[in-house]
Amino acid sequence: MARYTGPVWKKSRRLSFSVLETGEELKKRTYAPGQHGPTKRIKLSGYGTQLREKQRVRNMYGVTERQFHNLFEKAQAMDGMAGVNFLVLLESRLDNLVYRMGFARTRKAARQLVAHGHIEVNGKKLDIPSAQIKAGTVIAVRENARNMKCIAESLESNIAAPAFVSVDKDAKKGTYVRIPERTELNQEINEALIVEYYNR
C-alpha cells in the first residue's frame, strides 16, 4: 500500500487517535468522519483492535506497510522486548529525529526536508528519510537551507525537544544523544497489540 497523502485530521478521527500527537484533531469532533455525524460505534473484535493499533502507529510515523513490516521483523530479531525495540527503531529514523529536534512541525514536513537534501548527518548530506541513525550522531540543517522560513518558524514554535535529543537552535544542529526509553514515547500506544497482530 502506498503512503497516505489525504487529510490527517480525518485519519485521526477514524482511528480515534491523534496522529500528529497534539490532540488538536479530536478536540472539535471526537467521533469518526462521515456524512451522518456521530453514529453508534461497532465493538471491535480482538483482530480489529490489533489492526487499529497497528494503523495508528503506522500513520503516526508515516511509513508504508512494507517498511512497517520490515522494521517489525528487524525488531523481533533484536535482544529484548520486540514491541519496545520496534518503537525505538521507528524513533531512530532520520525523518523522525529531524521532527523531534524541531526542524519541522510534522513528520511529513521532516521527511520532505530530508528527501530534498536539506539535512546532513555527521557533516555529510543524507537524503534518505528512513535511514536508521545511531546514538551519538549529529544531525544539522545544511548551510544552504539555514535561512529557510519553514525551519525558522518550526524552531520558534517548538516548545521542548525530548530528553534523548539535544538541540542548538542557533546553529540549527542537534545530537541524537541516546536511545529513548519507553516512558519517553507516546503512552497511548499499546505496542503489545502490534506484536500480537504480527504473531497471530
Backbone as a printed PyTorch tensor [residue, N CA C, xyz], in Angstrom:
tensor([[[  0.8410,  -1.1960,   0.0000],
         [  0.0000,   0.0000,   0.0000],
         [  0.8770,   1.2470,   0.0000]],

        [[  0.5160,   2.2430,  -0.7910],
         [  1.2840,   3.4820,  -0.8820],
         [  1.0970,   4.3250,   0.3830]],

        [[  1.9570,   5.3150,   0.5510],
         [  1.8690,   6.1990,   1.7110],
         [  0.6110,   7.0620,   1.6220]],

        [[ -0.0890,   7.2340,   2.7410],
         [ -1.3210,   8.0260,   2.7830],
         [ -0.9940,   9.5120,   2.6330]],

        [[ -1.6900,  10.1830,   1.7170],
         [ -1.4350,  11.6120,   1.4840],
         [ -2.6920,  12.4560,   1.6800]],

        [[ -3.7590,  11.8480,   2.2040],
         [ -5.0210,  12.5640,   2.4020],
         [ -5.0370,  13.3740,   3.6880]],

        [[ -6.2460,  13.8350,   4.0960],
         [ -6.3860,  14.6540,   5.3120],
         [ -5.9810,  13.8920,   6.5730]],

        [[ -5.0510,  14.4540,   7.3280],
         [ -4.5530,  13.7990,   8.5400],
         [ -5.6100,  13.8260,   9.6410]],

        [[ -6.3580,  14.9220,   9.7410],
         [ -7.3640,  15.0200,  10.8020],
         [ -8.4530,  13.9680,  10.6170]],

        [[ -8.8360,  13.7210,   9.3730],
         [ -9.8560,  12.6990,   9.1020],
         [ -9.3360,  11.3190,   9.5150]],

        [[ -8.0810,  11.0610,   9.2050],
         [ -7.4650,   9.7860,   9.5790],
         [ -7.4140,   9.6500,  11.1020]],

        [[ -7.0990,  10.7330,  11.7960],
         [ -7.0510,  10.7060,  13.2610],
         [ -8.4180,  10.4000,  13.8580]],

        [[ -9.4420,  11.0020,  13.2840],
         [-10.8000,  10.7530,  13.7850],
         [-11.2280,   9.3180,  13.5210]],

        [[-10.8580,   8.7710,  12.3790],
         [-11.2100,   7.3900,  12.0610],
         [-10.5550,   6.4160,  13.0500]],

        [[ -9.2980,   6.7190,  13.4450],
         [ -8.5460,   5.8370,  14.3340],
         [ -8.7270,   6.1830,  15.8110]],

        [[ -9.4720,   7.2690,  16.1070],
         [ -9.6580,   7.7530,  17.4880],
         [ -8.3140,   7.9470,  18.1810]],

        [[ -7.3960,   8.5750,  17.4590],
         [ -6.0180,   8.7070,  17.9450],
         [ -5.3780,   9.9090,  17.2680]],

        [[ -4.6610,  10.7230,  18.0230],
         [ -4.0100,  11.9040,  17.4540],
         [ -2.7340,  11.5110,  16.7140]],

        [[ -2.8220,  11.4230,  15.3970],
         [ -1.6780,  11.0420,  14.5620],
         [ -0.5530,  12.0640,  14.6940]],

        [[ -0.8930,  13.3450,  14.8740],
         [  0.1090,  14.4070,  14.9940],
         [  0.6220,  14.5600,  16.4260]],

        [[  0.0740,  13.7840,  17.3640],
         [  0.4620,  13.7990,  18.7730],
         [  0.1950,  15.1350,  19.4570]],

        [[ -0.7060,  15.9440,  18.9090],
         [ -1.0410,  17.2300,  19.5210],
         [ -2.4040,  17.1930,  20.2080]],

        [[ -3.2610,  16.2960,  19.7650],
         [ -4.6130,  16.2080,  20.3090],
         [ -5.5870,  17.1720,  19.6490]],

        [[ -5.0700,  18.0530,  18.7750],
         [ -5.9090,  19.0670,  18.1350],
         [ -6.9850,  18.4470,  17.2430]],

        [[ -6.6520,  17.3220,  16.6140],
         [ -7.5700,  16.7220,  15.6360],
         [ -8.8760,  16.2470,  16.2610]],

        [[ -8.8370,  15.9050,  17.5540],
         [-10.0050,  15.2960,  18.1990],
         [-10.7420,  16.2540,  19.1290]],

        [[-10.3110,  17.5070,  19.1950],
         [-10.9500,  18.4550,  20.1090],
         [-12.3520,  18.8440,  19.6650]],

        [[-12.5030,  19.1470,  18.3780],
         [-13.7880,  19.6280,  17.8800],
         [-14.7740,  18.4900,  17.6480]],

        [[-14.2890,  17.4120,  17.0110],
         [-15.1490,  16.2620,  16.7370],
         [-14.4260,  14.9910,  17.1840]],

        [[-14.9680,  14.3480,  18.1930],
         [-14.3260,  13.1530,  18.7330],
         [-14.8030,  11.8730,  18.0430]],

        [[-15.7970,  12.0090,  17.1850],
         [-16.3630,  10.8340,  16.5180],
         [-15.7350,  10.6390,  15.1360]],

        [[-15.9810,   9.4610,  14.5610],
         [-15.4140,   9.1170,  13.2520],
         [-16.0050,   9.9900,  12.1550]],

        [[-15.2820,  10.2150,  11.0470],
         [-15.8050,  11.0370,   9.9490],
         [-16.9350,  10.3220,   9.2090]],

        [[-17.7750,  11.1020,   8.5480],
         [-18.8910,  10.5200,   7.7840],
         [-20.0370,  11.5020,   7.7020]],

        [[-20.8390,  11.3850,   6.6710],
         [-21.8960,  12.3720,   6.4260],
         [-23.0440,  12.3030,   7.4380]],

        [[-23.1440,  11.2150,   8.1860],
         [-24.2600,  11.0730,   9.1200],
         [-23.9320,  11.5250,  10.5350]],

        [[-22.7410,  12.0750,  10.7340],
         [-22.3730,  12.5690,  12.0520],
         [-22.0900,  11.4390,  13.0210]],

        [[-22.2270,  11.7330,  14.3410],
         [-21.9260,  10.6880,  15.3390],
         [-22.8700,   9.4960,  15.1840]],

        [[-22.3240,   8.3360,  15.0580],
         [-23.1260,   7.1150,  14.9660],
         [-22.6140,   6.1160,  15.9930]],

        [[-23.4140,   5.1330,  16.2550],
         [-23.0310,   4.1150,  17.2350],
         [-21.8400,   3.3270,  16.7030]],

        [[-20.7810,   3.2780,  17.4910],
         [-19.5750,   2.5730,  17.0640],
         [-19.7380,   1.0710,  17.2620]],

        [[-19.3420,   0.3010,  16.2750],
         [-19.3940,  -1.1480,  16.3760],
         [-18.2220,  -1.6160,  17.2410]],

        [[-18.5040,  -2.5270,  18.1670],
         [-17.4530,  -3.0550,  19.0370],
         [-16.4600,  -3.8580,  18.2130]],

        [[-15.1860,  -3.5440,  18.3790],
         [-14.1460,  -4.2180,  17.6080],
         [-13.8480,  -5.6020,  18.1540]],

        [[-13.5140,  -6.5200,  17.2600],
         [-13.0580,  -7.8540,  17.6560],
         [-11.6080,  -7.7430,  18.1230]],

        [[-11.0480,  -8.8470,  18.6050],
         [ -9.6380,  -8.8500,  19.0170],
         [ -8.7320,  -8.4910,  17.8590]],

        [[ -9.0130,  -9.0640,  16.6890],
         [ -8.2220,  -8.7570,  15.4950],
         [ -8.3710,  -7.2880,  15.1100]],

        [[ -9.6130,  -6.7810,  15.1920],
         [ -9.8700,  -5.3830,  14.8380],
         [ -9.1120,  -4.4190,  15.7310]],

        [[ -9.0230,  -4.7490,  17.0120],
         [ -8.2850,  -3.9090,  17.9660],
         [ -6.8000,  -3.9050,  17.6360]],

        [[ -6.2540,  -5.0780,  17.3010],
         [ -4.8400,  -5.1820,  16.9390],
         [ -4.5470,  -4.4170,  15.6530]],

        [[ -5.4350,  -4.5660,  14.6620],
         [ -5.2580,  -3.8820,  13.3800],
         [ -5.2990,  -2.3710,  13.5590]],

        [[ -6.2440,  -1.8810,  14.3820],
         [ -6.3560,  -0.4380,  14.5970],
         [ -5.0940,   0.1200,  15.2600]],

        [[ -4.5410,  -0.6380,  16.2140],
         [ -3.3240,  -0.1750,  16.8870],
         [ -2.1600,  -0.1000,  15.9000]],

        [[ -2.0690,  -1.0990,  15.0300],
         [ -1.0130,  -1.1010,  14.0100],
         [ -1.1670,   0.1060,  13.0900]],

        [[ -2.4150,   0.3880,  12.6730],
         [ -2.6770,   1.5120,  11.7820],
         [ -2.4030,   2.8540,  12.4650]],

        [[ -2.6790,   2.9320,  13.7480],
         [ -2.3880,   4.1630,  14.4980],
         [ -0.9010,   4.4860,  14.4410]],

        [[ -0.0770,   3.4940,  14.7670],
         [  1.3730,   3.7110,  14.8060],
         [  1.9230,   3.9390,  13.4010]],

        [[  1.4370,   3.1640,  12.4390],
         [  1.9200,   3.3070,  11.0620],
         [  1.6190,   4.7010,  10.5090]],

        [[  0.4310,   5.2010,  10.7860],
         [  0.0650,   6.5370,  10.3110],
         [  0.7770,   7.6340,  11.0830]],

        [[  1.0360,   7.4040,  12.3590],
         [  1.7300,   8.4080,  13.1600],
         [  3.1410,   8.6460,  12.6260]],

        [[  3.8520,   7.5570,  12.2940],
         [  5.2190,   7.6870,  11.8030],
         [  5.2850,   7.8740,  10.2870]],

        [[  4.1530,   7.7300,   9.5960],
         [  4.1020,   7.9860,   8.1580],
         [  4.9320,   7.0420,   7.3260]],

        [[  4.8870,   5.7430,   7.6500],
         [  5.6490,   4.7640,   6.8850],
         [  4.7040,   3.8800,   6.0770]],

        [[  5.2310,   3.2550,   5.0470],
         [  4.4150,   2.3640,   4.2230],
         [  4.2620,   1.0190,   4.9350]],

        [[  3.3340,   0.2290,   4.4420],
         [  3.0730,  -1.0840,   5.0420],
         [  4.3270,  -1.9760,   4.9990]],

        [[  5.0310,  -1.9480,   3.8840],
         [  6.2280,  -2.7830,   3.7420],
         [  7.3290,  -2.3360,   4.6910]],

        [[  7.5570,  -1.0260,   4.7790],
         [  8.5690,  -0.5050,   5.6980],
         [  8.2350,  -0.9040,   7.1410]],

        [[  6.9540,  -0.7830,   7.4730],
         [  6.4780,  -1.0790,   8.8250],
         [  6.7480,  -2.5440,   9.1770]],

        [[  6.3760,  -3.4310,   8.2570],
         [  6.5520,  -4.8710,   8.4910],
         [  8.0320,  -5.2550,   8.5620]],

        [[  8.8410,  -4.6890,   7.6720],
         [ 10.2760,  -4.9900,   7.6820],
         [ 10.9440,  -4.5330,   8.9770]],

        [[ 10.5300,  -3.3520,   9.4820],
         [ 11.0780,  -2.8580,  10.7420],
         [ 10.6820,  -3.7630,  11.8980]],

        [[  9.4320,  -4.2570,  11.8550],
         [  8.9810,  -5.1400,  12.9250],
         [  9.8000,  -6.4300,  12.9380]],

        [[ 10.0660,  -6.9890,  11.7650],
         [ 10.8710,  -8.2170,  11.6930],
         [ 12.2870,  -7.9700,  12.2250]],

        [[ 12.8210,  -6.7950,  11.9420],
         [ 14.1460,  -6.4240,  12.4520],
         [ 14.1100,  -6.3190,  13.9780]],

        [[ 13.0230,  -5.7380,  14.5100],
         [ 12.8700,  -5.5780,  15.9610],
         [ 12.7620,  -6.9290,  16.6560]],

        [[ 12.0800,  -7.8860,  16.0120],
         [ 11.9340,  -9.2200,  16.5890],
         [ 13.2630,  -9.9610,  16.6750]],

        [[ 14.1540,  -9.6750,  15.7460],
         [ 15.4620, -10.3520,  15.7240],
         [ 16.4360,  -9.7730,  16.7550]],

        [[ 16.0750,  -8.6200,  17.3430],
         [ 16.9410,  -7.9730,  18.3320],
         [ 16.7080,  -8.5480,  19.7200]],

        [[ 17.6740,  -8.3580,  20.6110],
         [ 17.5000,  -8.7710,  22.0080],
         [ 16.5240,  -7.8360,  22.6950]],

        [[ 15.7780,  -8.3750,  23.6690],
         [ 14.8360,  -7.5430,  24.4100],
         [ 13.4140,  -7.7110,  23.9200]],

        [[ 12.5360,  -6.8050,  24.3650],
         [ 11.1170,  -6.8790,  24.0210],
         [ 10.8970,  -6.3540,  22.6060]],

        [[ 10.2430,  -7.1500,  21.7780],
         [ 10.0430,  -6.7980,  20.3680],
         [  9.2690,  -5.4930,  20.2040]],

        [[  8.2280,  -5.2890,  21.0180],
         [  7.4100,  -4.0860,  20.9030],
         [  8.1870,  -2.8110,  21.1790]],

        [[  8.9850,  -2.8250,  22.2440],
         [  9.7870,  -1.6530,  22.6060],
         [ 10.8840,  -1.4310,  21.5640]],

        [[ 11.5350,  -2.5150,  21.1420],
         [ 12.5610,  -2.4150,  20.0980],
         [ 11.9920,  -1.7760,  18.8360]],

        [[ 10.7650,  -2.1570,  18.5150],
         [ 10.0890,  -1.6540,  17.3180],
         [  9.8860,  -0.1420,  17.3930]],

        [[  9.4000,   0.3290,  18.5330],
         [  9.1800,   1.7710,  18.7030],
         [ 10.5080,   2.5290,  18.6690]],

        [[ 11.5560,   1.9350,  19.2390],
         [ 12.8840,   2.5750,  19.2210],
         [ 13.3990,   2.6900,  17.7940]],

        [[ 13.2010,   1.6470,  16.9810],
         [ 13.6190,   1.6880,  15.5750],
         [ 12.8680,   2.7740,  14.8110]],

        [[ 11.5860,   2.9180,  15.0870],
         [ 10.7880,   3.9670,  14.4300],
         [ 11.2770,   5.3540,  14.8500]],

        [[ 11.6000,   5.5010,  16.1330],
         [ 12.0850,   6.7910,  16.6320],
         [ 13.4810,   7.1170,  16.1060]],

        [[ 14.2460,   6.0780,  15.7250],
         [ 15.6240,   6.2810,  15.2620],
         [ 15.7180,   6.5890,  13.7800]],

        [[ 14.5840,   6.6570,  13.0770],
         [ 14.5910,   7.0390,  11.6640],
         [ 15.0230,   8.5060,  11.5430]],

        [[ 15.7130,   8.8360,  10.4740],
         [ 16.2080,  10.1980,  10.2870],
         [ 15.0830,  11.2200,  10.2400]],

        [[ 14.0070,  10.9190,   9.4890],
         [ 12.9110,  11.8940,   9.3980],
         [ 12.2730,  12.1530,  10.7570]],

        [[ 12.1540,  11.1200,  11.5830],
         [ 11.5660,  11.2970,  12.9110],
         [ 12.4620,  12.1410,  13.8170]],

        [[ 13.7760,  11.9350,  13.7390],
         [ 14.6970,  12.7010,  14.5720],
         [ 14.7370,  14.1680,  14.1560]],

        [[ 14.6230,  14.4280,  12.8500],
         [ 14.5420,  15.8180,  12.3720],
         [ 13.3000,  16.4860,  12.9530]],

        [[ 12.2070,  15.7320,  13.0040],
         [ 10.9600,  16.2330,  13.6010],
         [ 11.1250,  16.4450,  15.1050]],

        [[ 11.7220,  15.4780,  15.7990],
         [ 11.8990,  15.5730,  17.2530],
         [ 12.8040,  16.7370,  17.6450]],

        [[ 13.7500,  17.0730,  16.7770],
         [ 14.6540,  18.1860,  17.0690],
         [ 14.0100,  19.5400,  16.7810]],

        [[ 12.8420,  19.5160,  16.1610],
         [ 12.1040,  20.7520,  15.9390],
         [ 12.4130,  21.4610,  14.6410]],

        [[ 13.1220,  20.8090,  13.7200],
         [ 13.4300,  21.4420,  12.4340],
         [ 12.2100,  21.4500,  11.5100]],

        [[ 11.2010,  20.6620,  11.8350],
         [  9.9550,  20.6170,  11.0560],
         [  8.7840,  20.4410,  12.0180]],

        [[  7.6290,  20.9610,  11.6280],
         [  6.4600,  20.8980,  12.5190],
         [  5.7910,  19.5340,  12.5230]],

        [[  5.9230,  18.7940,  11.4420],
         [  5.3170,  17.4670,  11.3500],
         [  6.3380,  16.4830,  10.7890]],

        [[  6.0570,  15.2020,  10.9440],
         [  6.9450,  14.1940,  10.3820],
         [  6.9280,  14.2380,   8.8560]],

        [[  5.7790,  14.5870,   8.3030],
         [  5.6670,  14.6770,   6.8420],
         [  6.5840,  15.7840,   6.3150]],

        [[  6.5990,  16.9280,   7.0140],
         [  7.4670,  18.0420,   6.6280],
         [  8.9390,  17.6800,   6.8300]],

        [[  9.2140,  16.9200,   7.8950],
         [ 10.5960,  16.4850,   8.1590],
         [ 11.0820,  15.5420,   7.0580]],

        [[ 10.2030,  14.6500,   6.6200],
         [ 10.5650,  13.7170,   5.5440],
         [ 10.8820,  14.4860,   4.2680]],

        [[ 10.1220,  15.5470,   4.0140],
         [ 10.3580,  16.3550,   2.8200],
         [ 11.6960,  17.0960,   2.9060]],

        [[ 12.0280,  17.6170,   4.0900],
         [ 13.3220,  18.2960,   4.2790],
         [ 14.4810,  17.3490,   3.9700]],

        [[ 14.3610,  16.1200,   4.4800],
         [ 15.4180,  15.1360,   4.2570],
         [ 15.4930,  14.7530,   2.7840]],

        [[ 14.3550,  14.4350,   2.1780],
         [ 14.3200,  13.9810,   0.7820],
         [ 14.8390,  15.0460,  -0.1840]],

        [[ 14.6780,  16.3180,   0.1730],
         [ 15.1300,  17.4060,  -0.6990],
         [ 16.5880,  17.7920,  -0.4430]],

        [[ 17.2560,  17.0340,   0.4270],
         [ 18.6900,  17.2430,   0.6250],
         [ 19.0610,  18.4050,   1.5220]],

        [[ 18.1690,  18.8000,   2.4450],
         [ 18.4530,  19.9360,   3.3210],
         [ 19.0760,  19.5350,   4.6550]],

        [[ 19.2890,  18.2280,   4.8620],
         [ 19.8000,  17.7410,   6.1480],
         [ 21.1230,  17.0170,   5.9410]],

        [[ 22.0350,  17.2170,   6.8880],
         [ 23.3010,  16.4860,   6.8560],
         [ 23.4830,  15.7160,   8.1630]],

        [[ 24.1160,  14.5640,   8.0520],
         [ 24.3610,  13.6880,   9.2050],
         [ 25.8710,  13.5190,   9.3620]],

        [[ 26.3760,  13.9140,  10.5170],
         [ 27.8370,  13.8950,  10.7790],
         [ 28.6030,  14.6050,   9.6640]],

        [[ 28.0630,  15.7360,   9.1970],
         [ 28.7410,  16.5670,   8.2080],
         [ 28.5490,  16.1640,   6.7620]],

        [[ 27.8060,  15.0810,   6.5060],
         [ 27.5860,  14.6240,   5.1320],
         [ 26.0910,  14.6250,   4.7900]],

        [[ 25.7660,  15.0530,   3.5870],
         [ 24.3670,  15.0920,   3.1550],
         [ 23.7780,  13.6800,   3.1360]],

        [[ 22.5690,  13.5630,   3.6910],
         [ 21.8560,  12.2850,   3.6690],
         [ 20.4020,  12.5740,   3.3300]],

        [[ 19.9290,  12.0340,   2.2060],
         [ 18.5680,  12.3320,   1.7540],
         [ 17.6510,  11.1020,   1.7790]],

        [[ 17.9100,  10.1980,   2.7210],
         [ 17.0800,   9.0020,   2.8680],
         [ 16.3080,   9.1110,   4.1870]],

        [[ 15.0150,   9.4460,   4.1400],
         [ 14.2360,   9.6410,   5.3700],
         [ 14.2040,   8.4240,   6.2890]],

        [[ 14.2570,   7.2190,   5.7090],
         [ 14.1370,   6.0050,   6.5160],
         [ 15.4650,   5.5350,   7.1060]],

        [[ 16.5540,   6.2810,   6.8850],
         [ 17.8730,   5.8720,   7.3780],
         [ 17.8540,   5.7090,   8.8960]],

        [[ 18.4110,   4.5970,   9.3810],
         [ 18.4890,   4.3480,  10.8200],
         [ 19.7120,   5.0720,  11.3900]],

        [[ 19.4800,   5.8950,  12.4120],
         [ 20.5360,   6.7150,  12.9960],
         [ 20.9720,   6.1380,  14.3390]],

        [[ 22.2660,   6.1050,  14.5740],
         [ 22.8000,   5.5700,  15.8290],
         [ 22.9620,   6.6850,  16.8550]],

        [[ 22.8930,   6.3030,  18.1250],
         [ 23.0710,   7.2660,  19.2140],
         [ 24.4450,   7.9250,  19.1120]],

        [[ 24.4950,   9.2230,  19.3660],
         [ 25.7410,   9.9790,  19.2710],
         [ 25.9120,  10.6980,  17.9530]],

        [[ 24.9950,  10.4710,  17.0200],
         [ 25.0800,  11.0880,  15.6930],
         [ 24.6350,  12.5510,  15.7370]],

        [[ 25.3350,  13.3910,  14.9910],
         [ 24.9920,  14.8150,  14.8950],
         [ 24.1940,  15.0560,  13.6100]],

        [[ 23.0360,  15.6730,  13.7610],
         [ 22.1480,  15.9800,  12.6320],
         [ 22.0230,  17.4970,  12.5390]],

        [[ 22.2280,  18.0460,  11.3490],
         [ 22.1880,  19.5050,  11.1860],
         [ 21.5030,  19.8850,   9.8850]],

        [[ 21.0030,  21.1250,   9.8710],
         [ 20.4540,  21.6890,   8.6360],
         [ 21.6380,  22.1450,   7.7960]],

        [[ 21.6450,  21.8350,   6.5170],
         [ 22.7640,  22.2020,   5.6490],
         [ 22.8550,  23.7220,   5.4930]],

        [[ 24.0510,  24.1800,   5.1960],
         [ 24.3420,  25.6220,   5.1070],
         [ 23.3820,  26.3560,   4.1870]],

        [[ 23.0960,  25.7870,   3.0100],
         [ 22.2480,  26.4790,   2.0430],
         [ 20.7630,  26.4700,   2.4010]],

        [[ 20.4020,  25.7840,   3.5020],
         [ 18.9890,  25.7250,   3.8910],
         [ 18.7170,  26.3910,   5.2380]],

        [[ 19.7320,  26.9630,   5.8550],
         [ 19.5650,  27.5060,   7.2080],
         [ 18.6850,  28.7530,   7.2720]],

        [[ 18.4940,  29.3870,   6.1360],
         [ 17.6420,  30.5860,   6.1210],
         [ 16.2060,  30.2930,   5.6980]],

        [[ 15.8710,  29.0200,   5.5680],
         [ 14.5170,  28.6600,   5.1640],
         [ 13.5030,  29.0790,   6.2250]],

        [[ 12.4500,  29.7220,   5.7660],
         [ 11.4420,  30.2660,   6.6760],
         [ 10.7460,  29.1680,   7.4780]],

        [[ 10.4380,  28.0450,   6.8130],
         [  9.6970,  26.9730,   7.4930],
         [ 10.4890,  26.3720,   8.6560]],

        [[ 11.8180,  26.3070,   8.5080],
         [ 12.6570,  25.7570,   9.5800],
         [ 12.7120,  26.7300,  10.7530]],

        [[ 12.8730,  28.0180,  10.4460],
         [ 12.9240,  29.0460,  11.4930],
         [ 11.6090,  29.0890,  12.2750]],

        [[ 10.4900,  29.0350,  11.5560],
         [  9.1720,  29.0730,  12.2080],
         [  8.9580,  27.8400,  13.0760]],

        [[  9.4150,  26.7090,  12.5960],
         [  9.2600,  25.4700,  13.3590],
         [ 10.0760,  25.5140,  14.6510]],

        [[ 11.3110,  26.0070,  14.5720],
         [ 12.1610,  26.1000,  15.7630],
         [ 11.5940,  27.0830,  16.7770]],

        [[ 10.9720,  28.1440,  16.2730],
         [ 10.3680,  29.1330,  17.1680],
         [  9.1460,  28.5690,  17.8840]],

        [[  8.3510,  27.7670,  17.1530],
         [  7.1150,  27.2320,  17.7270],
         [  7.3500,  25.9880,  18.5730]],

        [[  8.4800,  25.3220,  18.3790],
         [  8.7690,  24.0910,  19.1040],
         [  8.9860,  24.3890,  20.5850]],

        [[  8.2150,  23.7420,  21.4400],
         [  8.2830,  24.0220,  22.8800],
         [  9.5570,  23.4310,  23.4850]],

        [[  9.6840,  22.1240,  23.4360],
         [ 10.8700,  21.4900,  24.0110],
         [ 11.1250,  20.1460,  23.3340]],

        [[ 12.3800,  19.8810,  23.0520],
         [ 12.7520,  18.5940,  22.4470],
         [ 12.8020,  17.5330,  23.5410]],

        [[ 12.5030,  16.2740,  23.2160],
         [ 12.6020,  15.2140,  24.2250],
         [ 14.0360,  15.0490,  24.7160]],

        [[ 14.1820,  14.3830,  25.8630],
         [ 15.4900,  14.2800,  26.5190],
         [ 16.5120,  13.4650,  25.7350]],

        [[ 16.0510,  12.6090,  24.8220],
         [ 17.0230,  11.7730,  24.0990],
         [ 17.6680,  12.4860,  22.9130]],

        [[ 17.2950,  13.7530,  22.6720],
         [ 17.9890,  14.5710,  21.6720],
         [ 18.3660,  15.9130,  22.3010]],

        [[ 19.4770,  16.4760,  21.8620],
         [ 19.8650,  17.8230,  22.2950],
         [ 19.9160,  18.7050,  21.0510]],

        [[ 19.4620,  19.9440,  21.1800],
         [ 19.3460,  20.8310,  20.0170],
         [ 19.9800,  22.1860,  20.2870]],

        [[ 20.7520,  22.6700,  19.3190],
         [ 21.2740,  24.0370,  19.3280],
         [ 20.4880,  24.7890,  18.2680]],

        [[ 19.4890,  25.5590,  18.7090],
         [ 18.5890,  26.2260,  17.7670],
         [ 19.3030,  27.2850,  16.9320]],

        [[ 20.2840,  27.9520,  17.5190],
         [ 21.0040,  28.9950,  16.7890],
         [ 21.8370,  28.3990,  15.6520]],

        [[ 22.5020,  27.2880,  15.9370],
         [ 23.3350,  26.6370,  14.9170],
         [ 22.5230,  25.7060,  14.0250]],

        [[ 21.2380,  25.5140,  14.3900],
         [ 20.3440,  24.5760,  13.6640],
         [ 21.0060,  23.2020,  13.5490]],

        [[ 21.4050,  22.7240,  14.7170],
         [ 22.1220,  21.4500,  14.8020],
         [ 21.6490,  20.7020,  16.0400]],

        [[ 21.6100,  19.3870,  15.9490],
         [ 21.1950,  18.5860,  17.1000],
         [ 21.9490,  17.2780,  17.1660]],

        [[ 21.8810,  16.6370,  18.3270],
         [ 22.5470,  15.3500,  18.5320],
         [ 21.5470,  14.3330,  19.0570]],

        [[ 21.5910,  13.1580,  18.4690],
         [ 20.7870,  12.0330,  18.9580],
         [ 21.5790,  11.4470,  20.1170]],

        [[ 21.2870,  11.8990,  21.3130],
         [ 22.1110,  11.6140,  22.4900],
         [ 22.1070,  10.1340,  22.8650]],

        [[ 20.9160,   9.5410,  22.9280],
         [ 20.8030,   8.1500,  23.3810],
         [ 19.5080,   7.5460,  22.8660]],

        [[ 19.4090,   6.2340,  23.0000],
         [ 18.1850,   5.5350,  22.6160],
         [ 17.0730,   5.9350,  23.5840]],

        [[ 15.8880,   6.2600,  23.0940],
         [ 14.8070,   6.6730,  24.0020],
         [ 14.3080,   5.5350,  24.8820]],

        [[ 13.8370,   5.8910,  26.0660],
         [ 13.2060,   4.9200,  26.9600],
         [ 11.7210,   4.8570,  26.6290]],

        [[ 11.0940,   3.7540,  26.9760],
         [  9.6750,   3.5790,  26.6370],
         [  8.8060,   4.6650,  27.2700]],

        [[  9.1680,   5.1200,  28.4700],
         [  8.3770,   6.1320,  29.1710],
         [  8.4130,   7.4910,  28.4620]],

        [[  9.4020,   7.6950,  27.5750],
         [  9.5290,   8.9700,  26.8600],
         [  8.7160,   8.9920,  25.5650]],

        [[  8.1790,   7.8530,  25.1870],
         [  7.4210,   7.7540,  23.9460],
         [  5.9230,   7.8110,  24.2390]],

        [[  5.1270,   7.9090,  23.1700],
         [  3.6750,   8.0650,  23.2980],
         [  3.0620,   6.9800,  24.1790]],

        [[  2.4300,   7.4140,  25.2810],
         [  1.8670,   6.4620,  26.2410],
         [  0.5390,   5.8660,  25.7770]],

        [[ -0.0660,   6.4660,  24.7440],
         [ -1.3330,   5.9380,  24.2260],
         [ -1.1260,   4.6850,  23.3800]],

        [[  0.0900,   4.4560,  22.9420],
         [  0.3840,   3.2990,  22.0920],
         [  0.5010,   2.0340,  22.9360]],

        [[ -0.1610,   0.9910,  22.4940],
         [ -0.0300,  -0.3260,  23.1320],
         [  0.6950,  -1.2380,  22.1480]],

        [[  2.0180,  -1.2550,  22.2430],
         [  2.8270,  -2.0000,  21.2750],
         [  2.6010,  -3.5100,  21.3430]],

        [[  2.0910,  -3.9920,  22.4880],
         [  1.8250,  -5.4310,  22.6320],
         [  0.7800,  -5.8940,  21.6190]],

        [[ -0.1770,  -5.0140,  21.2970],
         [ -1.2140,  -5.3600,  20.3100],
         [ -0.6070,  -5.5350,  18.9140]],

        [[  0.4240,  -4.7480,  18.6110],
         [  1.0830,  -4.8580,  17.3040],
         [  1.8580,  -6.1680,  17.2240]],

        [[  2.5060,  -6.5310,  18.3240],
         [  3.2250,  -7.8080,  18.3720],
         [  2.2390,  -8.9580,  18.1720]],

        [[  1.0730,  -8.8710,  18.8270],
         [  0.0490,  -9.9080,  18.6970],
         [ -0.4710,  -9.9690,  17.2600]],

        [[ -0.6130,  -8.7840,  16.6400],
         [ -1.1130,  -8.7400,  15.2530],
         [ -0.1880,  -9.5080,  14.3070]],

        [[  1.1190,  -9.2740,  14.4280],
         [  2.0600,  -9.9350,  13.5110],
         [  2.3520, -11.3940,  13.8880]],

        [[  2.0670, -11.7570,  15.1420],
         [  2.3210, -13.1280,  15.5860],
         [  1.0610, -14.0030,  15.5640]],

        [[ -0.0230, -13.4710,  15.0430],
         [ -1.2930, -14.2170,  15.0840],
         [ -1.2450, -15.4560,  14.1860]]])
